[in-house]
């Protein structure tokens, strides 16, 4: 699907056809739409394929006057186990007269621009418009990281009350999400640092200030993701140790109970055989009393050894 937008009277509005200074949003294009982009805007097919590749890493390159910027964007989806966080690439193409965004799926960040949620954005100022998109991406990373931190704190509180596999699996999913975020943020940071050199996109003074803000936000997100990842890894290790310790305690108690209850079987086994010379073998109550006494003695010794 291809949509066209342009800033009119200070607000981004949808238009019906291509105009100078407009923004072109492309979502999951088919072959006909890809051919339209390559023929009308002289875009390399490889640029479009790279933007639609889910495994593509963040990078920037320029060819024939068209600059391709691929940046990883954060995405959250509700699933059966909670909220899944991951990243998807967003391709941004800067041509002589337009900015083209290409993605394989609907992106909430791009939707906010299309719906006019982001104010004071001019689509005809191409570099500034691209930087505002990247700033929005950095801000969204920070928002998702704070959400992950809150969810992990809630799961820790639940795990302290009762050890359940569900909470542990959710913590594992959060840890995996933080790994995705950390890797993507480092790639985005490298791409932004390349942009700061001014070799790929012409920067004006105002643009330079926005780009510095983007880099600051990205660096903050990188630090936050690393901190949360380390904390969550330590938490997972701690709970794994607690679960292992609880299992050892249960096994220790079961072993102690097995030792105690095996005493009557041993005594009954001796007195139940035709063995002469056993003390008080003529009294039925003696094996019972002997078993009780030995069980109490062994139980007391195990208790002193902290086996119960």
C-alpha positions as CSV (number, residue, x, y, z in Angstrom):
1,X,0.0,0.0,0.0
2,X,1.3,3.5,-0.9
3,X,0.0,6.6,0.7
4,X,1.0,10.3,0.2
5,X,1.2,13.0,2.8
6,X,2.2,16.6,2.8
7,X,2.4,19.4,5.4
8,X,-0.5,21.8,4.7
9,X,-1.1,24.8,7.0
10,X,1.4,23.4,9.6
11,X,-0.3,20.0,9.7
12,X,0.5,16.7,7.9
13,X,-2.5,15.8,5.7
14,X,-3.1,13.0,3.3
15,X,-3.1,13.8,-0.4
16,X,-4.2,11.8,-3.4
17,X,-1.1,11.9,-5.6
18,X,2.6,12.7,-5.6
19,X,3.6,16.3,-5.1
20,X,6.9,18.1,-4.6
21,X,7.9,18.0,-1.0
22,X,5.5,15.3,0.0
23,X,6.2,12.2,2.1
24,X,5.4,8.8,0.6
25,X,4.6,5.9,3.0
26,X,4.9,2.4,1.7
27,X,3.7,-0.6,3.7
28,X,4.1,-4.2,2.5
29,X,4.2,-3.3,-1.3
30,X,3.3,-5.8,-4.0
31,X,5.3,-6.3,-7.2
32,X,3.3,-3.7,-9.0
33,X,3.9,-1.0,-6.3
34,X,7.6,-1.9,-6.2
35,X,7.9,-1.4,-10.0
36,X,6.1,1.9,-9.6
37,X,8.6,3.1,-7.1
38,X,11.6,1.9,-9.1
39,X,10.4,3.4,-12.3
40,X,9.0,6.8,-11.1
41,X,11.6,7.6,-8.5
42,X,14.7,5.8,-9.9
43,X,15.1,3.7,-6.7
44,X,17.4,0.7,-6.7
45,X,15.3,-2.5,-6.2
46,X,17.9,-3.6,-3.7
47,X,17.1,-0.6,-1.5
48,X,13.4,-1.6,-1.4
49,X,14.2,-5.3,-0.7
50,X,16.6,-4.3,2.1
51,X,13.9,-2.2,3.7
52,X,11.4,-5.1,3.6
53,X,13.9,-7.6,5.0
54,X,13.0,-8.4,8.7
55,X,16.6,-9.4,9.4
56,X,18.2,-6.3,7.9
57,X,20.4,-4.4,10.4
58,X,20.5,-0.6,10.7
59,X,22.8,1.1,8.2
60,X,23.1,4.1,5.8
61,X,24.3,4.2,2.2
62,X,24.0,6.5,-0.8
63,X,23.8,5.7,-4.5
64,X,22.9,7.8,-7.5
65,X,21.8,10.7,-5.3
66,X,19.4,8.6,-3.2
67,X,20.2,8.0,0.4
68,X,19.0,4.8,2.1
69,X,18.7,4.8,5.9
70,X,17.5,1.6,7.6
71,X,16.8,2.0,11.3
72,X,15.4,-0.5,13.8
73,X,12.2,0.5,15.4
74,X,10.6,-1.0,18.6
75,X,7.4,-2.9,18.4
76,X,5.1,-4.3,21.1
77,X,2.4,-7.0,20.7
78,X,0.0,-8.5,23.1
79,X,0.3,-12.3,23.3
80,X,-1.0,-15.2,25.5
81,X,2.0,-14.9,27.8
82,X,1.8,-11.1,28.1
83,X,3.4,-8.4,25.9
84,X,6.1,-9.3,23.4
85,X,8.7,-6.7,22.5
86,X,10.9,-6.9,19.4
87,X,12.3,-4.7,16.7
88,X,11.5,-4.3,13.0
89,X,13.5,-2.4,10.3
90,X,12.2,0.8,8.8
91,X,13.6,2.0,5.5
92,X,13.9,5.7,4.8
93,X,14.7,6.8,1.3
94,X,15.7,10.4,0.7
95,X,15.4,11.5,-2.9
96,X,15.8,14.9,-4.6
97,X,12.1,15.8,-3.9
98,X,10.6,13.3,-1.5
99,X,11.1,11.3,1.6
100,X,9.9,7.6,1.2
101,X,9.4,5.3,4.2
102,X,9.2,1.6,3.5
103,X,8.2,-1.1,6.0
104,X,6.9,-4.7,5.9
105,X,4.2,-4.0,8.4
106,X,2.2,-1.2,9.9
107,X,4.4,0.9,12.2
108,X,2.9,2.8,15.1
109,X,5.6,5.5,14.9
110,X,4.8,6.2,11.2
111,X,1.1,6.1,11.9
112,X,1.5,8.9,14.5
113,X,3.1,11.1,11.8
114,X,0.4,10.2,9.3
115,X,-2.4,11.0,11.8
116,X,-0.8,14.4,12.7
117,X,0.0,13.4,16.3
118,X,3.5,14.8,15.9
119,X,3.4,18.6,15.6
120,X,5.6,21.1,13.8
121,X,6.8,18.7,11.1
122,X,7.4,19.9,7.6
123,X,7.6,17.2,4.9
124,X,9.3,19.5,2.5
125,X,12.2,19.8,4.9
126,X,13.5,16.4,4.1
127,X,16.5,16.1,6.5
128,X,14.5,17.6,9.4
129,X,11.6,15.3,8.7
130,X,13.9,12.2,8.7
131,X,15.5,13.3,12.0
132,X,12.1,13.8,13.6
133,X,11.2,10.2,12.7
134,X,14.5,9.0,14.2
135,X,13.9,11.1,17.4
136,X,10.4,9.5,17.7
137,X,12.0,6.1,17.3
138,X,14.5,6.8,20.1
139,X,11.7,8.1,22.4
140,X,9.6,5.0,21.7
141,X,12.6,2.8,22.7
142,X,12.8,4.6,26.0
143,X,9.1,4.2,26.6
144,X,9.2,0.5,25.9
145,X,12.3,0.1,28.2
146,X,10.4,1.7,31.1
147,X,7.5,-0.6,30.5
148,X,9.8,-3.6,30.5
149,X,11.3,-2.5,33.8
150,X,7.8,-2.1,35.4
151,X,6.7,-5.5,34.2
152,X,9.9,-7.2,35.5
153,X,9.4,-5.6,38.9
154,X,5.8,-6.9,39.1
155,X,7.0,-10.4,38.0
156,X,9.7,-10.4,40.7
157,X,7.0,-9.6,43.4
158,X,4.9,-12.4,42.1
159,X,7.8,-14.8,42.1
160,X,8.7,-14.0,45.7
161,X,5.2,-15.2,46.8
162,X,5.1,-18.4,44.7
163,X,7.6,-19.9,42.2
164,X,5.6,-20.6,39.0
165,X,6.8,-21.4,35.6
166,X,4.6,-18.8,34.0
167,X,6.4,-15.9,35.7
168,X,9.8,-17.4,34.9
169,X,8.9,-17.7,31.2
170,X,7.7,-14.1,31.1
171,X,11.0,-13.0,32.7
172,X,12.8,-15.0,30.1
173,X,10.8,-13.3,27.3
174,X,11.6,-9.9,28.7
175,X,15.3,-10.8,28.8
176,X,15.1,-11.9,25.2
177,X,13.4,-8.6,24.3
178,X,16.1,-6.6,26.0
179,X,18.8,-8.5,24.0
180,X,16.9,-7.5,20.8
181,X,16.6,-3.9,21.9
182,X,20.3,-3.6,23.0
183,X,21.5,-5.0,19.7
184,X,19.2,-2.8,17.6
185,X,20.1,0.3,19.6
186,X,23.8,-0.2,19.1
187,X,23.2,-0.5,15.3
188,X,21.1,2.6,15.3
189,X,23.7,4.5,17.3
190,X,26.4,3.6,14.7
191,X,24.1,4.8,11.9
192,X,23.4,8.1,13.6
193,X,27.1,8.7,14.2
194,X,27.7,8.2,10.5
195,X,25.0,10.7,9.7
196,X,26.7,13.3,12.0
197,X,29.7,13.3,9.7
198,X,27.5,14.9,7.0
199,X,28.7,12.7,4.2
200,X,25.3,11.1,3.4
201,X,22.8,13.9,4.1
202,X,23.3,17.6,4.0
203,X,22.9,19.0,7.5
204,X,21.9,22.6,8.5
205,X,22.5,24.1,11.9
206,X,19.0,23.3,13.2
207,X,19.3,19.8,11.8
208,X,22.5,19.3,13.6
209,X,20.9,20.2,16.9
210,X,18.1,17.7,16.3
211,X,20.6,15.0,15.3
212,X,22.5,15.6,18.5
213,X,19.2,15.2,20.5
214,X,18.6,11.9,18.7
215,X,22.1,10.6,19.5
216,X,21.7,11.6,23.2
217,X,18.3,9.7,23.4
218,X,19.8,6.7,21.6
219,X,22.8,6.6,24.0
220,X,20.5,6.9,27.0
221,X,18.4,4.0,25.6
222,X,21.5,1.9,25.1
223,X,22.6,2.5,28.7
224,X,19.1,1.7,30.0
225,X,18.8,-1.5,28.0
226,X,22.2,-2.7,29.3
227,X,21.4,-1.9,32.9
228,X,18.0,-3.6,32.7
229,X,19.5,-6.6,30.9
230,X,22.2,-7.0,33.7
231,X,19.6,-6.6,36.4
232,X,17.2,-9.1,34.8
233,X,20.0,-11.6,34.2
234,X,21.0,-11.3,37.9
235,X,17.4,-11.7,38.9
236,X,17.0,-14.8,36.7
237,X,20.2,-16.3,38.2
238,X,19.0,-15.5,41.7
239,X,15.6,-17.1,41.2
240,X,17.2,-20.2,39.6
241,X,19.4,-20.6,42.7
242,X,16.3,-20.2,45.0
243,X,14.4,-22.8,43.0
244,X,17.3,-25.2,43.1
245,X,17.7,-24.6,46.9
246,X,14.0,-25.2,47.5
247,X,14.2,-28.5,45.5
248,X,17.2,-29.5,47.7
249,X,15.3,-28.8,50.8
250,X,12.3,-30.8,49.6
251,X,14.6,-33.7,48.7
252,X,16.4,-33.5,52.1
253,X,13.1,-33.7,53.9
254,X,11.8,-36.6,51.9
255,X,15.1,-38.5,52.5
256,X,14.8,-37.9,56.2
257,X,11.2,-39.1,56.3
258,X,12.3,-42.2,54.3
259,X,15.0,-43.0,56.8
260,X,12.6,-42.6,59.8
261,X,9.7,-44.7,58.3
262,X,12.1,-47.4,57.3
263,X,13.0,-48.2,60.9
264,X,9.7,-50.1,61.7
265,X,10.2,-52.2,58.5
266,X,13.7,-53.2,59.7
267,X,12.5,-54.1,63.2
268,X,9.5,-56.0,61.9
269,X,11.7,-57.8,59.4
270,X,13.9,-59.1,62.2
271,X,11.1,-60.1,64.5
272,X,9.0,-61.6,61.7
273,X,11.7,-64.2,60.9
274,X,12.4,-67.5,62.7
275,X,15.5,-66.1,64.4
276,X,16.3,-67.3,67.9
277,X,18.0,-65.2,70.5
278,X,16.1,-61.9,69.8
279,X,15.3,-60.1,73.1
280,X,11.7,-60.1,74.3
281,X,10.6,-62.0,71.2
282,X,7.7,-63.4,73.1
283,X,6.1,-60.0,73.7
284,X,4.2,-58.5,70.8
285,X,4.4,-54.9,72.1
286,X,8.3,-54.8,72.3
287,X,9.0,-54.5,68.6
288,X,6.4,-51.7,68.5
289,X,7.9,-49.8,71.4
290,X,11.4,-50.4,70.1
291,X,10.4,-49.0,66.7
292,X,8.8,-45.9,68.2
293,X,11.9,-45.2,70.4
294,X,14.3,-45.6,67.5
295,X,12.2,-43.5,65.3
296,X,12.1,-40.7,67.9
297,X,15.8,-41.0,68.4
298,X,16.7,-40.9,64.7
299,X,14.2,-38.1,64.1
300,X,15.7,-36.0,66.9
301,X,19.2,-36.6,65.5
302,X,18.1,-35.6,62.0
303,X,16.4,-32.5,63.4
304,X,19.6,-31.5,65.2
305,X,21.4,-31.9,61.9
306,X,18.8,-29.6,60.3
307,X,17.5,-32.3,58.1
308,X,13.9,-31.4,58.9
